Each structure stands twice: as C-alpha cells, then as structure tokens.
Amino acid sequence: MGLFAAMVSNRPPQARSALEAYRQNEDQTPEWLIVTPARHEKAMQEAGRELVATVVVEEEFKKALPASLQDPFAASFGGVRNMALAYAAQNQKSVVFVDDDTRPQNDVFRRHEEGLSDAGLLIGKYDGHAGSASSALLDLTHALEKFDDGRIPREEFDAILGLRLQGVPPVQRPVEHAGCVGGNMGIHWKTAKKQAFATLPYRVEDGTYAALCDGRVSNPPVVRSPVVRHDKQGRPNGLKEELAGDWKGNVLAGWIVGQQRGPQKPVAEWTAQIRKGLLLDYFTEKYRKGKFKHSALDRIETLVISVTETEAQEAGRTYEDVQAVWTPSWEAVG
C-alpha cells in the first residue's frame, strides 16, 4: 500500500488497542509511523510489533536536525504531526493520520488511498463522538431548556450534564460535509512537500491545515468516505478548557489564514466571530433566562479569552518562519 498511517500518541495502552484494530481491519495495511515521546519508546515498539512500524521519538527526531531546521517540529500538536508529514514528503508517500481513540468502521486506508489520487487533502468522517466542544455545549444548552420546562427528569439531565461538562459530545452518526478531523485525515505527498502544519499550542492544527491547503480538498459523501469511530474520554472541566482553547486557537488560526489568503480582519472581529461560532453567545442567552444554575456553568457563561494584535502577529510570523524552512527541514529527515 503506497501510503503511511500515522498515529501521534503518548498513551501506549490505547495505542496498542487501536493499532490492533486497524491491523485486523484490512487485508493490506500501510507502513505505520508512531510518533511518541522518548519515555514511551519501548512501550510503543511493543505496541506496533505486529505491524510494519517505525517509532518516531520526538526528542531524537529534533536532535538529529540542525537548530535552524527545528522550528517546524516545535513541541505542539502541529509540530509532532509535522514529524510524520516530513516522512511522507521525504518518501513521496501520502499519509493518513488516525488517533489512538479511534477504530476503523470501513476500509479506511483503501478509501484514503483512492481519494488521494486526485486530491491534496481528504477529510474522513467520525462516527460516535463526532462533534467538538461546541457540539457538547449545544447539546447541554438544549438539555437545560428541556429540564427547565420539565420535559426530561433530573436523572437524565444529570447524566447529560456530567458528560458534557467533561467535554464529551453526544453520540451521532457520520454527517455529510463534516469539518476536518485530525483523527481521520489523509494528505497527499505532494501537498506534504509544500505545506507544514501550523505549530500553535492549541488543537486547531487540522482545520488550519485544511483551510490553507495548497491542493484540492476532498470531503466525500459518507457512502464513499473513510469512517472511524471516535470514543472520546472526558476529563474534569474538559468543556470549559476545550472551549477556551478552541476560542483562542481559532482566533490565531483565523489570523494566519487571513494573513495568507486575505482579507485580514482585526483581532477583535475574529474574537467575536469565533465566540459566536462556538455557540457561547447562544448558551449565555439561554442560561441567563433559565432557572437551573451550576457553578461550572457559571464559569462557562463568564468565559473570556484575550488575544492581542501583537500575539496574533507573532503567530503569523511563526507560521511564516515554519513555512520558510519546511522544504529543507523535510529534505534533512534521514
């Protein structure tokens, strides 16, 4: 199979289970790139022992490059993805990114390989926990309204409240025209040669890559799309933290996209636009009118992030610096 599969993970048990599921799913499986910190190297080698796999150790990868070529591989969500992307560019093999909390629902890699024959980037679909923090917030807002009106009992509401506050969105089937998801995205090697992931310290690297993609972006209908099941694990205060990260990360990503594609908007305009898109305005309106109150919801209602023009300009310069050295960086990967 003429592509790489890439998994970025620092959770060996989850990675082992996911890798085994992908290994058993298709007759032909690609060569794997498992990107992980040094402390998990041995465990990841064991996790990938039944596969043709290369364990890419983050610290060693960077150490092998001169300092002038290390910027694309900064310690960030995009930086570690760039390590796998560099292998794809160097070997002229397309790459499919999957996560350790996903499981294949069809012949994922074959569909990516076929779809990437005439596309620079292919957007796969999520089954299960397919939504983002805004999906969790919207479902929580609807549950608040139903509970206030007496349409759902307290037990049902408490169950929804607990999961959504942890950042777990509702379960849903794959939807048409879904946005780019980092756990099911394929990138053609020609695109990999030209474009790196942005190295922002927020989980917006996948959508930013798609927005800036120098090549045709394919978002096939569900019937033809690669589909993986996503089973998200919640964490305390997960929703608030993800909303804050998505808000600030997307403001900076929007600035980068505007800088590259134009027209550029003031940071304040990006901030208001992203807040609305995350449905924070909608939640705040409904919550203030409702009867039920909760300290965790109070913190979401009053959530504010701050992005200065200087901070946005620095993010833009960092992206340009990464792009400026991307070609010699992946060429230097041995």
matplotlib code that plots the C-alpha trace (Angstrom):
import matplotlib.pyplot as plt

x = [0.0, 1.5, 1.0, 1.9, -0.5, 0.5, -0.5, 0.7, 0.2, 1.6, -0.7, 0.7, -2.2, -4.7, -2.3, -1.8, -5.6, -6.1, -3.2, -4.5, -8.0, -6.6, -4.3, -7.2, -9.5, -8.0, -6.1, -3.5, -2.2, 0.2, 3.5, 3.0, 4.6, 4.1, 5.2, 5.7, 7.9, 11.1, 9.6, 7.2, 9.6, 9.8, 6.1, 5.3, 7.7, 5.9, 2.5, 3.5, 5.4, 2.7, 2.9, 5.4, 6.1, 8.6, 8.5, 9.5, 10.8, 10.1, 13.2, 15.6, 13.9, 14.6, 18.1, 19.1, 18.4, 20.4, 18.8, 18.0, 15.6, 13.8, 11.1, 8.5, 8.8, 8.2, 6.6, 3.0, 0.1, 1.1, 4.8, 4.6, 2.3, 5.0, 7.4, 5.1, 4.4, 8.2, 8.5, 5.6, 7.3, 10.8, 9.5, 6.9, 4.2, 0.8, 0.0, -3.2, -3.5, -5.5, -5.8, -5.5, -9.2, -10.5, -11.4, -12.0, -15.6, -14.8, -11.7, -10.3, -6.8, -8.0, -10.6, -7.9, -5.5, -8.2, -9.4, -5.9, -5.3, -6.7, -6.8, -4.3, -6.2, -9.0, -11.4, -12.6, -15.6, -16.2, -18.8, -19.7, -18.3, -18.1, -18.6, -16.5, -16.7, -19.4, -21.5, -21.2, -22.2, -25.2, -26.5, -26.0, -28.0, -30.9, -30.8, -31.0, -34.1, -35.8, -35.0, -36.3, -39.5, -40.0, -39.5, -36.7, -36.3, -33.5, -31.7, -31.5, -30.4, -27.7, -26.3, -26.1, -24.7, -21.9, -20.7, -21.0, -19.1, -16.3, -16.2, -17.8, -20.2, -23.3, -23.0, -24.0, -23.8, -21.3, -22.6, -22.2, -19.8, -18.2, -15.2, -11.7, -10.8, -7.3, -8.1, -9.1, -7.3, -5.2, -2.6, -1.1, 2.7, 2.9, 0.9, 3.1, 6.1, 4.6, 2.8, 3.5, 1.1, 0.9, 2.7, 0.1, -0.2, -3.9, -5.7, -6.6, -3.8, -6.1, -8.7, -6.0, -4.2, -7.4, -8.1, -4.6, -4.3, -2.4, -4.3, -7.8, -9.6, -11.9, -14.8, -16.6, -20.1, -20.5, -21.2, -17.7, -15.8, -13.3, -15.1, -13.6, -15.4, -14.3, -14.7, -13.7, -12.6, -13.8, -11.9, -12.8, -13.6, -13.0, -15.7, -14.6, -10.9, -11.7, -13.9, -11.2, -8.6, -10.8, -11.7, -8.1, -6.7, -9.2, -8.7, -5.0, -5.7, -8.1, -5.4, -2.9, -5.5, -6.4, -2.7, -2.1, -5.4, -6.9, -8.6, -7.3, -9.7, -8.9, -8.3, -11.4, -13.5, -12.0, -12.6, -16.3, -16.8, -15.2, -17.1, -20.4, -19.3, -18.6, -22.2, -21.1, -23.4, -26.3, -25.5, -25.2, -28.5, -30.4, -28.6, -29.3, -33.0, -33.2, -33.9, -31.2, -27.8, -24.5, -21.1, -19.4, -21.9, -21.4, -17.7, -18.6, -21.0, -18.4, -15.6, -13.4, -10.2, -7.8, -5.8, -3.8, -2.8, 0.8, 0.1, -1.7, 1.1, 3.6, 1.5, 1.5, 5.3, 5.8, 3.8, 5.7, 9.0, 7.9, 6.9, 10.2, 12.3, 9.8, 11.4, 15.0, 13.6, 11.8, 14.7, 17.0, 15.0, 17.0]
y = [0.0, 3.3, 5.4, 5.8, 5.6, 7.9, 7.9, 10.6, 9.2, 9.3, 6.6, 3.1, 1.0, 3.0, 3.0, -0.8, -1.4, 1.0, -0.4, -3.9, -2.9, -1.2, -4.2, -6.6, -4.5, -4.6, -7.2, -4.7, -2.2, 0.7, 1.2, 2.9, 5.9, 6.1, 9.4, 9.5, 10.9, 9.1, 7.9, 5.7, 4.4, 0.8, 0.5, 1.9, -0.5, -3.3, -1.9, -1.9, -5.2, -6.9, -4.2, -2.7, 0.3, 3.0, 4.5, 8.2, 9.5, 13.2, 14.3, 12.2, 13.4, 17.1, 16.4, 14.9, 18.2, 21.4, 24.1, 26.2, 23.5, 22.6, 25.2, 23.1, 20.4, 22.6, 20.9, 21.4, 19.5, 20.6, 20.2, 16.5, 15.9, 17.6, 14.8, 12.2, 14.7, 15.1, 11.3, 11.5, 14.2, 12.6, 9.2, 10.5, 8.5, 10.0, 9.9, 9.2, 10.5, 8.4, 8.8, 6.3, 6.8, 5.8, 2.5, 1.7, 1.4, 0.5, 0.0, 3.3, 3.2, 1.9, 4.8, 7.3, 5.9, 6.1, 9.5, 11.0, 10.0, 13.4, 15.4, 17.2, 16.5, 14.1, 14.7, 11.5, 11.1, 10.4, 8.0, 8.1, 11.2, 13.1, 16.6, 19.2, 21.3, 23.4, 20.3, 19.4, 22.9, 22.9, 19.6, 20.9, 24.1, 22.0, 19.8, 22.8, 24.1, 20.7, 20.3, 23.8, 23.0, 19.7, 17.7, 15.5, 14.1, 15.1, 11.8, 12.1, 15.8, 15.0, 12.3, 14.7, 17.5, 15.3, 14.1, 17.4, 19.3, 16.7, 17.8, 14.6, 15.4, 13.4, 10.3, 10.7, 9.1, 10.4, 13.6, 15.0, 17.9, 17.4, 19.6, 18.3, 16.0, 15.2, 11.5, 10.7, 12.9, 12.0, 14.2, 13.6, 13.6, 16.5, 18.6, 17.4, 18.7, 22.2, 22.8, 22.2, 22.1, 25.4, 24.9, 26.7, 25.4, 24.7, 21.8, 23.6, 22.2, 20.0, 22.7, 25.2, 22.9, 22.3, 26.0, 26.7, 23.5, 24.1, 21.5, 20.2, 19.4, 16.3, 15.9, 12.9, 11.8, 9.4, 6.5, 6.9, 8.3, 6.6, 6.3, 5.8, 5.5, 8.1, 7.3, 10.4, 10.2, 13.2, 14.9, 17.3, 20.8, 19.5, 21.5, 24.8, 24.1, 23.0, 26.0, 28.3, 26.5, 26.3, 30.0, 31.3, 28.8, 29.6, 33.3, 32.8, 30.3, 32.8, 35.4, 33.1, 32.2, 35.8, 36.7, 34.1, 34.3, 37.7, 39.8, 40.3, 41.1, 42.9, 40.5, 41.8, 40.9, 37.4, 37.0, 37.9, 35.7, 32.6, 33.1, 33.1, 30.1, 28.2, 28.9, 30.6, 33.6, 31.2, 29.3, 32.5, 33.8, 30.6, 30.1, 33.6, 33.1, 29.6, 28.6, 25.9, 27.3, 25.5, 26.8, 25.0, 26.6, 30.0, 29.7, 28.9, 31.8, 34.2, 32.7, 35.3, 35.0, 37.7, 37.9, 41.0, 42.2, 41.6, 38.0, 37.4, 38.9, 36.7, 33.6, 34.8, 35.3, 31.9, 30.2, 32.0, 31.1, 27.4, 27.5, 29.2, 26.3, 23.5, 22.2, 22.0, 20.5, 17.5, 17.1, 16.7, 13.8, 10.7]
z = [0.0, -1.1, 1.9, 5.6, 8.5, 11.3, 15.0, 17.4, 20.9, 24.4, 25.7, 24.9, 26.1, 24.0, 21.0, 21.3, 21.2, 18.3, 16.3, 16.7, 15.5, 12.4, 11.8, 11.7, 9.7, 6.2, 4.1, 3.3, 5.8, 5.3, 6.9, 10.3, 11.8, 15.6, 17.0, 20.7, 23.5, 24.5, 27.8, 25.7, 23.1, 24.3, 25.0, 21.6, 19.9, 21.6, 20.7, 17.0, 16.9, 14.8, 12.2, 9.8, 12.0, 12.7, 16.2, 15.7, 19.0, 19.3, 21.1, 18.9, 15.7, 16.6, 17.9, 14.6, 12.8, 12.9, 15.1, 12.0, 10.8, 14.1, 14.1, 12.2, 14.9, 18.0, 20.9, 19.8, 18.3, 14.8, 15.5, 16.2, 13.2, 11.1, 12.0, 10.3, 7.5, 6.8, 6.4, 3.8, 1.9, 2.0, 0.9, -1.6, 0.1, 1.2, 4.9, 6.8, 10.4, 12.9, 16.7, 19.5, 20.5, 17.0, 15.5, 11.7, 10.6, 6.9, 4.7, 5.8, 4.2, 0.9, 0.7, 1.6, -1.0, -3.7, -2.7, -2.6, -6.2, -7.3, -4.0, -1.9, 1.3, 2.1, 5.0, 6.6, 8.9, 12.6, 13.9, 17.6, 19.3, 16.1, 17.4, 19.0, 22.2, 20.5, 19.9, 23.6, 24.5, 22.2, 23.5, 27.0, 26.2, 24.8, 27.9, 30.2, 28.3, 28.5, 32.2, 33.0, 31.1, 32.8, 29.6, 31.0, 34.5, 36.8, 36.4, 32.7, 32.9, 35.5, 33.2, 30.2, 32.4, 33.8, 30.3, 28.6, 31.4, 30.8, 27.2, 25.8, 22.9, 22.1, 20.0, 16.4, 13.0, 10.4, 8.8, 5.3, 4.8, 8.2, 9.1, 9.1, 12.0, 13.0, 13.6, 10.1, 7.5, 4.5, 3.0, -0.5, -0.5, -3.0, -0.5, 2.3, 0.4, 0.2, 3.4, 7.1, 10.0, 12.0, 15.3, 17.6, 21.2, 20.6, 18.9, 15.7, 13.5, 11.4, 10.5, 9.9, 7.5, 5.6, 5.3, 4.0, 1.9, -1.4, -3.3, -3.8, -0.6, -0.9, 1.5, 0.0, 0.9, 3.8, 1.5, -0.1, 2.9, 5.2, 8.6, 12.0, 15.3, 17.8, 21.5, 23.4, 27.1, 29.2, 31.9, 34.8, 33.5, 30.0, 28.3, 29.7, 28.9, 25.3, 24.6, 25.8, 23.7, 20.7, 21.0, 21.3, 18.9, 16.2, 16.6, 16.0, 13.2, 11.6, 11.7, 10.0, 7.3, 6.8, 6.5, 3.9, 1.9, 2.9, 3.6, 7.1, 10.0, 13.2, 16.1, 17.9, 15.0, 14.8, 18.6, 18.4, 15.3, 16.8, 20.1, 18.2, 16.1, 19.3, 20.4, 23.5, 22.8, 22.3, 25.5, 27.5, 26.3, 27.2, 30.5, 31.8, 31.1, 32.6, 36.2, 36.8, 37.9, 38.4, 39.3, 36.4, 34.0, 35.6, 34.7, 31.1, 30.9, 32.1, 30.0, 28.3, 26.3, 25.4, 22.1, 21.4, 17.9, 18.9, 19.9, 16.6, 14.6, 16.4, 15.5, 11.9, 11.8, 13.4, 10.7, 8.0, 9.6, 9.7, 6.0, 5.1, 6.3, 5.7, 2.5, 3.8, 7.0, 5.5, 3.0, 6.0, 7.5, 7.1]

ax = plt.figure().add_subplot(projection="3d")
ax.plot(x, y, z, "-o")
ax.set_aspect("equal")
plt.show()
